[in-house]
Amino acid sequence: MPKVSSVIVPYATYLRVYEPLAAFPEPERGHWARYARRPDRPSYQDELRRSLADLLPTPPIPVPVHESGDAFVLESDGVVCVCPWRTRLRGWQALDELTEELPPSVLDAVLPPVVRRQAAQDYERWLARNPDARPWIRTATWQVPINWFVLVSDEERRFDKGSGEIPPMLRYRTPMVQARRRVARALRALKDAIDEGPLIDGLIDVGRWLEEFHPRSVVELDYGGLVHVLPAGELEDDHSAADVADGIEALRHGDGVAAGEAYARLVERWRSVRDRRSAN
C-alpha cells in the first residue's frame, strides 16, 4: 500500500462496530473473508491520512469518489469480525455536521460552496438508491461523547503507555449484547430521574444505531487521536466509563448527591481537553 503521509492525525475519537462475517451477504462476505487474511491491511492512522490527503488538491475532495473496500479486523472468541470503513458515506455525513461546527466564512475557505453543493447532490442521489445504509464507525472530535461511555465498563478498559514510535492507546471493547443491555438500563434510570435531556436523546440515538447490527458483534470505543494531546498521566488515570456507570447507578438508587459527584469528576477530567480545543 502506498504511503500517503507520515503525519499523525489527532483529535478524533471513534465508536466502532465489528460484525461477524456471517452478518454480510454474498459476495460481500467473501470479499471480507479474503480481506481478513491479508497481511498488509491498513491501520487506523492510514484511514485518516487518506482523508487528509483528499483535502490538499484544489478544489479539495470532501468525499471520496468511490467507496472504500477497506475495513478494520479483529477476532472475537474465534470468530472473525470486520468493521468496514465506509469512508464515502461517513464523509457525506461529516459534511452535514460541519455546517454546525464551523462559521460560514471558515467553512467557505476550507470547502467552497460549489464543492459542498455538488457533494450534497451526490449524497441525495446515492441515498435514494441506498435508503437503509448506515456506517459501522461513528466519529467525534476533541471529546468522547458521554453516551458512548454508557456502552462499556471499566473492566473492559485497555490502556498502553506506548514506547518509542508506538503511541499510547486507550480503548474499550464489549460484546454487542452487553452494550445494548447497558443502554436500556441507563435509559430507564435517566428517564426516571430527569425525564428528558441531551444525554437521553444521545442514548436513544446510539441505541437505535446498535440495533442495526448483528447480535454477535463487538463494540469498540477508541480514544484515537486524543492520546496524542493528553499527557500520559491523565490517560492512565482516566476512568470516565466508571464515573458514568457510578452516576447512573446513583440515579437508579435515587442518590442525587452521589450522581452529582460522579458527574463533577467527569467534567473536571474533560475540562483540560476543552481548554486545548479552545487554544487551537
TIMI-654477 format. One record per residue (C-alpha): chain; residue number from 1; x, y, z; residue in one letter. Coordinates in nm, 2 decimals. Layout:
<rs>
R cadena num east north up residuo
R A NUM X Y Z A $
...
</rs>
This chain:
<rs>
R cadena num east north up residuo
R A 1 0.00 0.00 0.00 M $
R A 2 0.15 0.34 -0.09 P $
R A 3 0.24 0.57 0.19 K $
R A 4 0.00 0.87 0.18 V $
R A 5 0.16 1.08 0.46 S $
R A 6 0.37 1.04 0.77 S $
R A 7 0.16 1.29 0.96 V $
R A 8 -0.02 1.15 1.27 I $
R A 9 -0.38 1.29 1.25 V $
R A 10 -0.50 1.37 1.61 P $
R A 11 -0.81 1.48 1.79 Y $
R A 12 -1.07 1.23 1.67 A $
R A 13 -1.23 0.95 1.88 T $
R A 14 -1.42 0.66 1.75 Y $
R A 15 -1.71 0.42 1.82 L $
R A 16 -1.69 0.12 1.60 R $
R A 17 -1.89 -0.20 1.54 V $
R A 18 -1.72 -0.51 1.43 Y $
R A 19 -1.97 -0.76 1.27 E $
R A 20 -1.91 -1.13 1.22 P $
R A 21 -1.86 -1.24 0.86 L $
R A 22 -2.20 -1.42 0.88 A $
R A 23 -2.37 -1.08 0.90 A $
R A 24 -2.27 -1.00 0.55 F $
R A 25 -2.45 -1.13 0.24 P $
R A 26 -2.25 -1.27 -0.05 E $
R A 27 -2.05 -1.16 -0.24 P $
R A 28 -1.95 -0.91 0.03 E $
R A 29 -1.89 -1.19 0.28 R $
R A 30 -1.64 -1.35 0.05 G $
R A 31 -1.46 -1.02 0.00 H $
R A 32 -1.42 -0.96 0.37 W $
R A 33 -1.31 -1.32 0.44 A $
R A 34 -1.03 -1.28 0.18 R $
R A 35 -0.95 -0.93 0.31 Y $
R A 36 -0.92 -1.06 0.67 A $
R A 37 -0.64 -1.29 0.56 R $
R A 38 -0.43 -1.01 0.40 R $
R A 39 -0.11 -0.94 0.59 P $
R A 40 -0.09 -0.58 0.46 D $
R A 41 -0.42 -0.44 0.59 R $
R A 42 -0.41 -0.06 0.66 P $
R A 43 -0.40 0.08 1.01 S $
R A 44 -0.63 0.33 1.19 Y $
R A 45 -0.40 0.62 1.10 Q $
R A 46 -0.39 0.52 0.74 D $
R A 47 -0.76 0.58 0.71 E $
R A 48 -0.71 0.94 0.85 L $
R A 49 -0.41 1.01 0.63 R $
R A 50 -0.60 0.92 0.31 R $
R A 51 -0.89 1.15 0.41 S $
R A 52 -0.64 1.43 0.49 L $
R A 53 -0.47 1.38 0.15 A $
R A 54 -0.80 1.44 -0.03 D $
R A 55 -0.83 1.79 0.12 L $
R A 56 -0.50 1.90 -0.03 L $
R A 57 -0.59 1.93 -0.40 P $
R A 58 -0.76 2.24 -0.55 T $
R A 59 -1.05 2.21 -0.53 P $
R A 60 -1.05 1.98 -0.23 P $
R A 61 -1.22 1.64 -0.24 I $
R A 62 -1.45 1.63 0.07 P $
R A 63 -1.60 1.29 -0.01 V $
R A 64 -1.42 1.01 -0.19 P $
R A 65 -1.54 0.94 -0.54 V $
R A 66 -1.55 0.56 -0.47 H $
R A 67 -1.65 0.38 -0.16 E $
R A 68 -1.36 0.22 0.04 S $
R A 69 -1.30 -0.15 0.02 G $
R A 70 -1.11 -0.15 0.34 D $
R A 71 -1.21 -0.25 0.70 A $
R A 72 -1.07 -0.30 1.04 F $
R A 73 -1.05 -0.66 1.15 V $
R A 74 -1.05 -0.84 1.49 L $
R A 75 -1.11 -1.20 1.61 E $
R A 76 -1.35 -1.24 1.90 S $
R A 77 -1.39 -1.58 2.06 D $
R A 78 -1.26 -1.75 1.74 G $
R A 79 -1.50 -1.55 1.51 V $
R A 80 -1.35 -1.31 1.26 V $
R A 81 -1.53 -0.97 1.27 C $
R A 82 -1.49 -0.67 1.04 V $
R A 83 -1.57 -0.31 1.07 C $
R A 84 -1.59 -0.16 0.71 P $
R A 85 -1.46 0.19 0.68 W $
R A 86 -1.74 0.31 0.45 R $
R A 87 -1.54 0.63 0.41 T $
R A 88 -1.76 0.78 0.14 R $
R A 89 -2.08 0.75 0.35 L $
R A 90 -1.91 0.89 0.66 R $
R A 91 -1.77 1.17 0.45 G $
R A 92 -2.11 1.28 0.34 W $
R A 93 -2.24 1.26 0.70 Q $
R A 94 -1.95 1.46 0.83 A $
R A 95 -2.00 1.73 0.57 L $
R A 96 -2.35 1.78 0.70 D $
R A 97 -2.22 1.82 1.06 E $
R A 98 -1.95 2.07 0.95 L $
R A 99 -2.22 2.34 0.89 T $
R A 100 -2.30 2.33 1.26 E $
R A 101 -1.94 2.33 1.38 E $
R A 102 -1.76 2.60 1.17 L $
R A 103 -1.85 2.96 1.10 P $
R A 104 -1.97 3.02 0.74 P $
R A 105 -1.65 3.22 0.65 S $
R A 106 -1.42 2.94 0.77 V $
R A 107 -1.63 2.67 0.61 L $
R A 108 -1.63 2.85 0.27 D $
R A 109 -1.25 2.89 0.29 A $
R A 110 -1.20 2.52 0.36 V $
R A 111 -1.47 2.38 0.13 L $
R A 112 -1.61 2.62 -0.13 P $
R A 113 -1.99 2.63 -0.15 P $
R A 114 -1.98 2.48 -0.51 V $
R A 115 -1.79 2.18 -0.37 V $
R A 116 -2.04 2.13 -0.09 R $
R A 117 -2.34 2.17 -0.32 R $
R A 118 -2.20 1.90 -0.55 Q $
R A 119 -2.13 1.67 -0.26 A $
R A 120 -2.48 1.72 -0.12 A $
R A 121 -2.64 1.64 -0.46 Q $
R A 122 -2.43 1.33 -0.49 D $
R A 123 -2.54 1.22 -0.14 Y $
R A 124 -2.91 1.27 -0.22 E $
R A 125 -2.88 1.05 -0.53 R $
R A 126 -2.69 0.78 -0.35 W $
R A 127 -2.92 0.78 -0.06 L $
R A 128 -3.22 0.73 -0.28 A $
R A 129 -3.06 0.41 -0.40 R $
R A 130 -2.94 0.30 -0.06 N $
R A 131 -3.20 0.42 0.20 P $
R A 132 -3.10 0.17 0.47 D $
R A 133 -2.73 0.25 0.46 A $
R A 134 -2.56 0.31 0.80 R $
R A 135 -2.19 0.35 0.90 P $
R A 136 -2.00 0.10 1.11 W $
R A 137 -1.80 0.39 1.26 I $
R A 138 -1.90 0.70 1.45 R $
R A 139 -1.65 0.98 1.50 T $
R A 140 -1.63 1.27 1.75 A $
R A 141 -1.37 1.54 1.76 T $
R A 142 -1.20 1.67 2.08 W $
R A 143 -1.42 1.46 2.30 Q $
R A 144 -1.57 1.12 2.38 V $
R A 145 -1.95 1.17 2.40 P $
R A 146 -2.08 1.08 2.74 I $
R A 147 -2.34 0.84 2.59 N $
R A 148 -2.05 0.63 2.44 W $
R A 149 -1.92 0.56 2.79 F $
R A 150 -2.26 0.41 2.88 V $
R A 151 -2.19 0.12 2.64 L $
R A 152 -1.88 -0.01 2.82 V $
R A 153 -1.75 -0.09 3.17 S $
R A 154 -1.42 0.00 3.34 D $
R A 155 -1.33 -0.37 3.34 E $
R A 156 -1.32 -0.36 2.96 E $
R A 157 -1.07 -0.07 2.96 R $
R A 158 -0.73 -0.13 2.80 R $
R A 159 -0.45 0.12 2.83 F $
R A 160 -0.10 0.10 2.69 D $
R A 161 0.15 0.38 2.76 K $
R A 162 0.33 0.31 2.43 G $
R A 163 0.70 0.35 2.37 S $
R A 164 0.93 0.49 2.11 G $
R A 165 0.74 0.53 1.79 E $
R A 166 0.44 0.33 1.93 I $
R A 167 0.18 0.58 2.06 P $
R A 168 -0.02 0.53 2.37 P $
R A 169 -0.36 0.35 2.34 M $
R A 170 -0.68 0.37 2.54 L $
R A 171 -0.99 0.18 2.43 R $
R A 172 -1.28 -0.04 2.54 Y $
R A 173 -1.43 -0.34 2.37 R $
R A 174 -1.76 -0.51 2.47 T $
R A 175 -2.00 -0.76 2.32 P $
R A 176 -2.30 -0.61 2.15 M $
R A 177 -2.54 -0.78 2.38 V $
R A 178 -2.38 -0.61 2.68 Q $
R A 179 -2.37 -0.27 2.51 A $
R A 180 -2.75 -0.29 2.43 R $
R A 181 -2.83 -0.40 2.78 R $
R A 182 -2.64 -0.11 2.93 R $
R A 183 -2.82 0.14 2.71 V $
R A 184 -3.16 0.00 2.81 A $
R A 185 -3.07 0.01 3.18 R $
R A 186 -2.93 0.36 3.16 A $
R A 187 -3.23 0.49 2.98 L $
R A 188 -3.46 0.36 3.24 R $
R A 189 -3.26 0.52 3.52 A $
R A 190 -3.23 0.85 3.34 L $
R A 191 -3.59 0.88 3.24 K $
R A 192 -3.70 0.80 3.60 D $
R A 193 -3.46 1.07 3.73 A $
R A 194 -3.46 1.36 3.48 I $
R A 195 -3.73 1.27 3.22 D $
R A 196 -3.56 1.43 2.92 E $
R A 197 -3.23 1.59 2.81 G $
R A 198 -2.94 1.57 2.57 P $
R A 199 -2.79 1.26 2.74 L $
R A 200 -3.12 1.07 2.69 I $
R A 201 -3.15 1.19 2.33 D $
R A 202 -2.80 1.08 2.26 G $
R A 203 -2.85 0.74 2.42 L $
R A 204 -3.17 0.68 2.22 I $
R A 205 -2.98 0.76 1.90 D $
R A 206 -2.69 0.54 1.97 V $
R A 207 -2.92 0.26 2.09 G $
R A 208 -3.11 0.27 1.76 R $
R A 209 -2.78 0.26 1.58 W $
R A 210 -2.66 -0.05 1.77 L $
R A 211 -2.99 -0.23 1.68 E $
R A 212 -2.89 -0.23 1.32 E $
R A 213 -2.61 -0.48 1.37 F $
R A 214 -2.57 -0.85 1.43 H $
R A 215 -2.61 -0.95 1.80 P $
R A 216 -2.27 -1.12 1.80 R $
R A 217 -2.09 -0.80 1.70 S $
R A 218 -1.82 -0.63 1.91 V $
R A 219 -1.85 -0.26 2.01 V $
R A 220 -1.52 -0.07 2.04 E $
R A 221 -1.47 0.28 2.20 L $
R A 222 -1.13 0.41 2.09 D $
R A 223 -0.97 0.74 2.22 Y $
R A 224 -0.80 0.75 1.88 G $
R A 225 -0.61 1.08 1.83 G $
R A 226 -0.68 1.22 2.17 L $
R A 227 -0.40 1.01 2.31 V $
R A 228 -0.16 1.25 2.12 H $
R A 229 -0.27 1.56 2.31 V $
R A 230 -0.33 1.43 2.66 L $
R A 231 -0.04 1.37 2.90 P $
R A 232 0.03 1.00 2.97 A $
R A 233 -0.06 1.05 3.34 G $
R A 234 -0.41 1.19 3.25 E $
R A 235 -0.47 0.90 3.02 L $
R A 236 -0.36 0.64 3.27 E $
R A 237 -0.59 0.79 3.54 D $
R A 238 -0.89 0.83 3.30 D $
R A 239 -1.17 0.61 3.42 H $
R A 240 -1.46 0.80 3.26 S $
R A 241 -1.66 0.49 3.19 A $
R A 242 -1.65 0.41 3.57 A $
R A 243 -1.77 0.76 3.65 D $
R A 244 -2.06 0.74 3.41 V $
R A 245 -2.16 0.40 3.55 A $
R A 246 -2.13 0.53 3.91 D $
R A 247 -2.35 0.83 3.82 G $
R A 248 -2.62 0.61 3.66 I $
R A 249 -2.62 0.36 3.94 E $
R A 250 -2.66 0.65 4.19 A $
R A 251 -2.96 0.78 3.99 L $
R A 252 -3.11 0.43 4.00 R $
R A 253 -3.10 0.44 4.38 H $
R A 254 -3.22 0.80 4.40 G $
R A 255 -2.89 0.93 4.53 D $
R A 256 -2.86 1.27 4.36 G $
R A 257 -2.56 1.37 4.56 V $
R A 258 -2.35 1.07 4.45 A $
R A 259 -2.47 1.12 4.09 A $
R A 260 -2.36 1.48 4.11 G $
R A 261 -2.02 1.39 4.24 E $
R A 262 -1.96 1.14 3.96 A $
R A 263 -2.06 1.40 3.70 Y $
R A 264 -1.83 1.66 3.86 A $
R A 265 -1.53 1.41 3.83 R $
R A 266 -1.62 1.36 3.46 L $
R A 267 -1.65 1.74 3.39 V $
R A 268 -1.32 1.81 3.57 E $
R A 269 -1.13 1.55 3.37 R $
R A 270 -1.25 1.67 3.04 W $
R A 271 -1.21 2.04 3.11 R $
R A 272 -0.84 2.01 3.00 S $
R A 273 -0.95 1.87 2.67 V $
R A 274 -1.19 2.16 2.61 R $
R A 275 -0.92 2.40 2.71 D $
R A 276 -0.68 2.26 2.45 R $
R A 277 -0.96 2.27 2.18 R $
R A 278 -1.01 2.64 2.26 S $
R A 279 -0.64 2.71 2.23 A $
R A 280 -0.64 2.56 1.88 N $
</rs>
